[in-house]
């Protein structure tokens, strides 16, 4: 065999080995890129079959795994805005084309009322405070935090960079809550 034939044979053999080694990787990448529908099965922790799951309005069908996992990550925040401030996803596992989660919702809380104390009317107006948003409505932690931040921003612009806005005199009776929203400049 001449040297040219040996070099050609070695190149061919190397190419063949590389193709054999890479073929499974290329194949698995192709199948991994294809999106297949994923369903979400929710197992409620501490709730019996009479629990009205439809009232939570949770999505259970997704185009792919990425969308499903992103949604699952946001479930506690979504439920907190609906009056479930201690909601948590306790575990997650996959079975076939379904994700399963154990979801703890905790108690749902509703505002009886949120009263303001020692907060300037101009500050309340600038922050967009409306009493009706906090009377007999589900407790929405993110809404309350947003209000607090807007009040702090107002006070900072008025020359009070160390102001504080907080809840005081919180009363919880069963699933109802009332509180005072206070500010210290």
BALOBA-1460 file (C-alpha; in Angstrom, 3 decimals):
// residues 185
<rec num="1" residu="x" x="0.000" y="0.000" z="0.000"/>
<rec num="2" residu="x" x="1.443" y="3.378" z="-0.921"/>
<rec num="3" residu="x" x="1.676" y="6.258" z="1.536"/>
<rec num="4" residu="x" x="-1.112" y="8.192" z="-0.176"/>
<rec num="5" residu="x" x="-3.499" y="5.258" z="0.263"/>
<rec num="6" residu="x" x="-2.526" y="4.918" z="3.956"/>
<rec num="7" residu="x" x="-3.220" y="8.631" z="4.615"/>
<rec num="8" residu="x" x="-6.564" y="8.387" z="2.812"/>
<rec num="9" residu="x" x="-7.419" y="5.243" z="4.778"/>
<rec num="10" residu="x" x="-6.515" y="6.941" z="8.110"/>
<rec num="11" residu="x" x="-8.595" y="10.012" z="7.237"/>
<rec num="12" residu="x" x="-11.525" y="7.818" z="6.275"/>
<rec num="13" residu="x" x="-11.208" y="5.748" z="9.441"/>
<rec num="14" residu="x" x="-11.008" y="8.907" z="11.590"/>
<rec num="15" residu="x" x="-14.064" y="10.340" z="9.854"/>
<rec num="16" residu="x" x="-15.958" y="7.082" z="10.366"/>
<rec num="17" residu="x" x="-15.108" y="6.994" z="14.090"/>
<rec num="18" residu="x" x="-16.125" y="10.611" z="14.540"/>
<rec num="19" residu="x" x="-19.433" y="10.059" z="12.763"/>
<rec num="20" residu="x" x="-20.191" y="6.995" z="14.862"/>
<rec num="21" residu="x" x="-19.380" y="8.839" z="18.087"/>
<rec num="22" residu="x" x="-21.280" y="11.983" z="17.200"/>
<rec num="23" residu="x" x="-24.334" y="10.364" z="15.664"/>
<rec num="24" residu="x" x="-26.129" y="9.629" z="18.984"/>
<rec num="25" residu="x" x="-25.445" y="13.174" z="20.218"/>
<rec num="26" residu="x" x="-26.796" y="14.731" z="17.050"/>
<rec num="27" residu="x" x="-29.846" y="12.469" z="17.210"/>
<rec num="28" residu="x" x="-30.579" y="13.313" z="20.864"/>
<rec num="29" residu="x" x="-30.205" y="17.024" z="20.216"/>
<rec num="30" residu="x" x="-32.755" y="16.857" z="17.441"/>
<rec num="31" residu="x" x="-35.320" y="15.040" z="19.547"/>
<rec num="32" residu="x" x="-34.659" y="17.373" z="22.511"/>
<rec num="33" residu="x" x="-35.398" y="20.438" z="20.407"/>
<rec num="34" residu="x" x="-38.855" y="19.225" z="19.390"/>
<rec num="35" residu="x" x="-41.531" y="20.677" z="21.635"/>
<rec num="36" residu="x" x="-44.120" y="18.254" z="22.823"/>
<rec num="37" residu="x" x="-47.186" y="19.224" z="24.827"/>
<rec num="38" residu="x" x="-46.783" y="18.972" z="28.590"/>
<rec num="39" residu="x" x="-49.593" y="18.762" z="31.111"/>
<rec num="40" residu="x" x="-49.464" y="19.873" z="34.728"/>
<rec num="41" residu="x" x="-51.034" y="17.659" z="37.383"/>
<rec num="42" residu="x" x="-51.547" y="19.469" z="40.684"/>
<rec num="43" residu="x" x="-51.745" y="17.540" z="43.941"/>
<rec num="44" residu="x" x="-53.109" y="19.846" z="46.644"/>
<rec num="45" residu="x" x="-51.508" y="19.414" z="50.065"/>
<rec num="46" residu="x" x="-53.935" y="19.548" z="52.991"/>
<rec num="47" residu="x" x="-57.050" y="19.982" z="50.854"/>
<rec num="48" residu="x" x="-59.879" y="17.517" z="50.375"/>
<rec num="49" residu="x" x="-61.785" y="16.832" z="47.171"/>
<rec num="50" residu="x" x="-64.311" y="19.598" z="47.926"/>
<rec num="51" residu="x" x="-61.612" y="22.277" z="47.490"/>
<rec num="52" residu="x" x="-62.650" y="24.481" z="44.551"/>
<rec num="53" residu="x" x="-59.551" y="24.232" z="42.373"/>
<rec num="54" residu="x" x="-61.218" y="25.989" z="39.434"/>
<rec num="55" residu="x" x="-61.416" y="29.218" z="41.450"/>
<rec num="56" residu="x" x="-57.603" y="29.380" z="41.441"/>
<rec num="57" residu="x" x="-57.554" y="29.574" z="37.647"/>
<rec num="58" residu="x" x="-54.279" y="27.679" z="37.263"/>
<rec num="59" residu="x" x="-53.115" y="26.645" z="33.804"/>
<rec num="60" residu="x" x="-52.557" y="22.921" z="33.246"/>
<rec num="61" residu="x" x="-51.491" y="22.647" z="29.583"/>
<rec num="62" residu="x" x="-48.268" y="23.907" z="27.989"/>
<rec num="63" residu="x" x="-46.550" y="23.795" z="24.611"/>
<rec num="64" residu="x" x="-43.323" y="22.477" z="26.125"/>
<rec num="65" residu="x" x="-41.340" y="21.760" z="29.270"/>
<rec num="66" residu="x" x="-39.652" y="25.173" z="29.369"/>
<rec num="67" residu="x" x="-42.986" y="26.994" z="29.472"/>
<rec num="68" residu="x" x="-44.332" y="24.607" z="32.110"/>
<rec num="69" residu="x" x="-41.358" y="25.053" z="34.442"/>
<rec num="70" residu="x" x="-41.450" y="28.854" z="34.052"/>
<rec num="71" residu="x" x="-45.157" y="28.815" z="34.943"/>
<rec num="72" residu="x" x="-44.628" y="26.526" z="37.941"/>
<rec num="73" residu="x" x="-42.005" y="28.951" z="39.287"/>
<rec num="74" residu="x" x="-44.603" y="31.751" z="39.240"/>
<rec num="75" residu="x" x="-47.449" y="29.836" z="40.916"/>
<rec num="76" residu="x" x="-46.709" y="31.055" z="44.491"/>
<rec num="77" residu="x" x="-46.669" y="34.688" z="43.346"/>
<rec num="78" residu="x" x="-49.864" y="34.193" z="41.337"/>
<rec num="79" residu="x" x="-51.652" y="32.667" z="44.327"/>
<rec num="80" residu="x" x="-50.344" y="35.381" z="46.665"/>
<rec num="81" residu="x" x="-52.108" y="37.937" z="44.472"/>
<rec num="82" residu="x" x="-55.336" y="35.943" z="44.906"/>
<rec num="83" residu="x" x="-55.285" y="35.930" z="48.709"/>
<rec num="84" residu="x" x="-53.006" y="32.951" z="49.408"/>
<rec num="85" residu="x" x="-49.895" y="34.637" z="50.866"/>
<rec num="86" residu="x" x="-48.177" y="31.428" z="52.053"/>
<rec num="87" residu="x" x="-48.666" y="29.320" z="48.906"/>
<rec num="88" residu="x" x="-45.714" y="27.170" z="47.869"/>
<rec num="89" residu="x" x="-44.773" y="24.463" z="45.399"/>
<rec num="90" residu="x" x="-43.392" y="21.774" z="47.698"/>
<rec num="91" residu="x" x="-42.174" y="19.266" z="45.114"/>
<rec num="92" residu="x" x="-41.977" y="18.720" z="41.370"/>
<rec num="93" residu="x" x="-41.505" y="15.537" z="39.349"/>
<rec num="94" residu="x" x="-42.042" y="14.409" z="35.782"/>
<rec num="95" residu="x" x="-43.860" y="11.305" z="34.611"/>
<rec num="96" residu="x" x="-43.923" y="10.879" z="30.862"/>
<rec num="97" residu="x" x="-45.404" y="13.985" z="29.268"/>
<rec num="98" residu="x" x="-46.718" y="15.388" z="32.570"/>
<rec num="99" residu="x" x="-45.231" y="17.448" z="35.356"/>
<rec num="100" residu="x" x="-46.650" y="16.777" z="38.809"/>
<rec num="101" residu="x" x="-46.430" y="19.232" z="41.688"/>
<rec num="102" residu="x" x="-47.452" y="19.170" z="45.306"/>
<rec num="103" residu="x" x="-49.016" y="22.557" z="45.925"/>
<rec num="104" residu="x" x="-49.628" y="24.005" z="49.359"/>
<rec num="105" residu="x" x="-52.063" y="26.915" z="49.131"/>
<rec num="106" residu="x" x="-52.589" y="27.574" z="52.814"/>
<rec num="107" residu="x" x="-55.457" y="29.695" z="54.066"/>
<rec num="108" residu="x" x="-57.039" y="32.277" z="51.795"/>
<rec num="109" residu="x" x="-57.222" y="35.711" z="53.416"/>
<rec num="110" residu="x" x="-59.484" y="38.630" z="52.572"/>
<rec num="111" residu="x" x="-59.239" y="42.209" z="53.677"/>
<rec num="112" residu="x" x="-61.977" y="43.477" z="55.939"/>
<rec num="113" residu="x" x="-60.399" y="46.886" z="55.638"/>
<rec num="114" residu="x" x="-57.108" y="48.719" z="55.418"/>
<rec num="115" residu="x" x="-57.152" y="52.057" z="57.176"/>
<rec num="116" residu="x" x="-54.460" y="54.702" z="56.887"/>
<rec num="117" residu="x" x="-52.963" y="56.547" z="59.832"/>
<rec num="118" residu="x" x="-50.556" y="59.473" z="59.838"/>
<rec num="119" residu="x" x="-50.207" y="59.501" z="56.042"/>
<rec num="120" residu="x" x="-50.651" y="62.782" z="54.172"/>
<rec num="121" residu="x" x="-53.580" y="62.918" z="51.778"/>
<rec num="122" residu="x" x="-51.213" y="64.186" z="49.066"/>
<rec num="123" residu="x" x="-49.042" y="61.110" z="49.582"/>
<rec num="124" residu="x" x="-52.056" y="58.783" z="49.342"/>
<rec num="125" residu="x" x="-53.242" y="60.521" z="46.178"/>
<rec num="126" residu="x" x="-49.758" y="60.402" z="44.615"/>
<rec num="127" residu="x" x="-49.498" y="56.688" z="45.442"/>
<rec num="128" residu="x" x="-52.921" y="55.954" z="43.945"/>
<rec num="129" residu="x" x="-54.408" y="54.639" z="47.177"/>
<rec num="130" residu="x" x="-58.103" y="53.777" z="46.909"/>
<rec num="131" residu="x" x="-59.829" y="52.480" z="50.036"/>
<rec num="132" residu="x" x="-62.203" y="50.350" z="47.943"/>
<rec num="133" residu="x" x="-59.261" y="48.224" z="46.711"/>
<rec num="134" residu="x" x="-58.708" y="46.967" z="50.262"/>
<rec num="135" residu="x" x="-62.238" y="46.501" z="51.590"/>
<rec num="136" residu="x" x="-63.662" y="42.988" z="51.307"/>
<rec num="137" residu="x" x="-61.084" y="41.998" z="48.643"/>
<rec num="138" residu="x" x="-58.578" y="39.128" z="48.596"/>
<rec num="139" residu="x" x="-55.320" y="39.948" z="50.357"/>
<rec num="140" residu="x" x="-52.829" y="40.806" z="47.617"/>
<rec num="141" residu="x" x="-49.316" y="41.076" z="49.032"/>
<rec num="142" residu="x" x="-47.750" y="42.431" z="45.830"/>
<rec num="143" residu="x" x="-50.441" y="45.140" z="45.606"/>
<rec num="144" residu="x" x="-49.706" y="46.174" z="49.202"/>
<rec num="145" residu="x" x="-45.941" y="46.178" z="48.623"/>
<rec num="146" residu="x" x="-46.385" y="48.276" z="45.506"/>
<rec num="147" residu="x" x="-48.457" y="50.814" z="47.470"/>
<rec num="148" residu="x" x="-45.791" y="50.959" z="50.188"/>
<rec num="149" residu="x" x="-43.071" y="51.554" z="47.590"/>
<rec num="150" residu="x" x="-45.048" y="54.334" z="45.883"/>
<rec num="151" residu="x" x="-45.559" y="56.028" z="49.270"/>
<rec num="152" residu="x" x="-41.841" y="55.740" z="50.053"/>
<rec num="153" residu="x" x="-40.988" y="57.218" z="46.639"/>
<rec num="154" residu="x" x="-43.336" y="60.139" z="47.322"/>
<rec num="155" residu="x" x="-41.792" y="60.842" z="50.723"/>
<rec num="156" residu="x" x="-38.269" y="60.599" z="49.305"/>
<rec num="157" residu="x" x="-39.108" y="63.229" z="46.673"/>
<rec num="158" residu="x" x="-40.524" y="65.433" z="49.438"/>
<rec num="159" residu="x" x="-37.211" y="65.365" z="51.317"/>
<rec num="160" residu="x" x="-37.787" y="62.396" z="53.638"/>
<rec num="161" residu="x" x="-35.303" y="59.751" z="52.397"/>
<rec num="162" residu="x" x="-35.560" y="57.727" z="55.610"/>
<rec num="163" residu="x" x="-39.344" y="57.478" z="55.776"/>
<rec num="164" residu="x" x="-40.941" y="54.137" z="56.604"/>
<rec num="165" residu="x" x="-44.341" y="52.774" z="55.632"/>
<rec num="166" residu="x" x="-45.627" y="49.707" z="57.455"/>
<rec num="167" residu="x" x="-48.643" y="47.770" z="58.666"/>
<rec num="168" residu="x" x="-49.673" y="48.127" z="62.290"/>
<rec num="169" residu="x" x="-52.510" y="46.844" z="64.477"/>
<rec num="170" residu="x" x="-53.035" y="43.792" z="62.298"/>
<rec num="171" residu="x" x="-56.114" y="41.796" z="63.265"/>
<rec num="172" residu="x" x="-56.751" y="38.378" z="61.760"/>
<rec num="173" residu="x" x="-60.008" y="36.640" z="62.470"/>
<rec num="174" residu="x" x="-60.379" y="33.300" z="60.667"/>
<rec num="175" residu="x" x="-59.840" y="34.302" z="57.033"/>
<rec num="176" residu="x" x="-60.404" y="38.056" z="57.445"/>
<rec num="177" residu="x" x="-57.755" y="40.697" z="58.036"/>
<rec num="178" residu="x" x="-57.747" y="44.338" z="58.960"/>
<rec num="179" residu="x" x="-54.802" y="46.638" z="59.553"/>
<rec num="180" residu="x" x="-53.556" y="50.197" z="59.793"/>
<rec num="181" residu="x" x="-51.121" y="51.476" z="57.205"/>
<rec num="182" residu="x" x="-48.798" y="53.930" z="58.911"/>
<rec num="183" residu="x" x="-45.957" y="56.190" z="57.823"/>
<rec num="184" residu="x" x="-43.106" y="57.710" z="59.771"/>
<rec num="185" residu="x" x="-41.331" y="60.482" z="57.937"/>
